[in-house]
Amino acid sequence: MNIRTTVVCLPVRNPDKTLLFYQNVLGFSDIQMDEGIITLELPNLSLFFMKKDSFESYTKKIGRKAQFPDNNAGMVISCAMEAREDMDTILEKVPKHGGAVPNQVAMDKASGGYIGYFSDPDGHLWELVYPLQ
């Protein structure tokens, strides 16, 4: 199988709030919104944050509705970071912009990394890892 690109679509309740969150917390200046869809380009992955009704225009075709993670986690967006300081800066900004940091960033002896978690205003869970090696 030859895949040219990978896109993950996630529903959002308030695209304007989501756009500001990712601009302010992660510092993505090139993030944009077009017709209620926010496109966030990561290495080898495009994330589309879609207004609930836009998201459901796809999922209703197969009899499903949009679901928000809130206090659950159907998936984790995990990123290996280049600098520990970047993680600390991001995690410090999250609560100020409508997201949540469920616990303190900590060393994980099993994986050998400095690991922190946060969720965006819709509850989508992110893991940031700074490998020690």
N, C-alpha and C positions, 0 to 999 in steps of 0.2 A: 504494500500500500504506500503510495506516495502522497504525502500531505503537504500542501503548499503553505498553509497557515492554520492556526488554531484560534478560535474565538469562543469565549465563554460569555454567555448572556446572563445577567442578574437583574431581578426586578428591583425598582426603587419606588418609594412613595412620593418623594419630592425631589425631582431632578435638580432644581436650583440649589437646594440645600446640599445634595450629594456633590454637585459640581464644586461648590465652595469648600466643602470638606476636603476633597482630594487636592484642590489647588492649595489650600492653606496648610494642610497637614503633611502631605507628601511632597509639596512643592512642584507639582507638575504644571509648568507654565503652558505647555502645548496641549493640554487636555481641552477638549472642545465638546460642545453639545450641538446636535443638529436634529431637529424634529423630536425632541424629548429623549434622544439617545446620546449618552455620554460615552465617548470612546477614550479608553485609557490604554496606551500602547506600552507594553512591557517587553523585555527581550523574549522573542519567540511566542508571544501571547498577546492577543487583543482582548481586553475586557470591555463589554458593552453593558453599561448600566442603563436599563430601559424603564421608562415609566410603566407602571403596572399594566395599563391597557395596551400599550405597545407590545410588552412582553407576552401578554395573553393572546395577542393576535397570532402568535406562533403556537403557543401551548394549547389553545382551545381547539386547534385543528386535530389534536389527538386526545381531546377530552380531559385536559388538565388545566388547573388554574395556577396562577402565580402563588408562590408560598414564600413568606419571609422567615428568615431563621430566628429572629428575635433572640430568645434564650437557648435555642438549639443550634446545632451545626450540621448542615448537610454536606458542607465542604469547607476546606481551609485553603486560603491562598497563601502559600508559603514562599518567602523570598530570602535568598542568601544575600546578606548585606556586605558591602566592602569595608564599612567602618562602624565600629561599635558606637561612636559618637552620633552617627546618623540615626541609629536606632533610638538612642536616648532622646534625641531632639524630636523625632516623630512621636514617640510615646508620650512625651510631655505635652505636645500640641493636641493630641486626640480629644481629651475631655473638653478642651476649650472650644472645640468646633462640632460638638454634638455626638461624638463617638464615645466609646468606653474602653478602658484598660482594665481587664478583669483581675490581674494580679501583677506583682512586681516582676520586672525583668530579672532573670536569674541564670546562673550557670547550670547547665544540664549535663551532669557527669556522664550519663548514658550516651548522649550524642556528641559530647565534647564541644559544645557551643554555648554561646550567650544567647538566650532566647527570650523573646517578649511577644505578647499577643495584644491585639486590639480589634475592636469591631467598629464598623462605620455606623452612621445614623440608622441604617436599616438592619443592622445586626450581622452583616457579612463579616466573617472572621478572617483575620490576617495573622500570620505568624512571621516574625522577623528573626532571622538567625544570623549571628556573626560566628562563623566557624573559627575555632582557636588554632587550627593547623594551617 
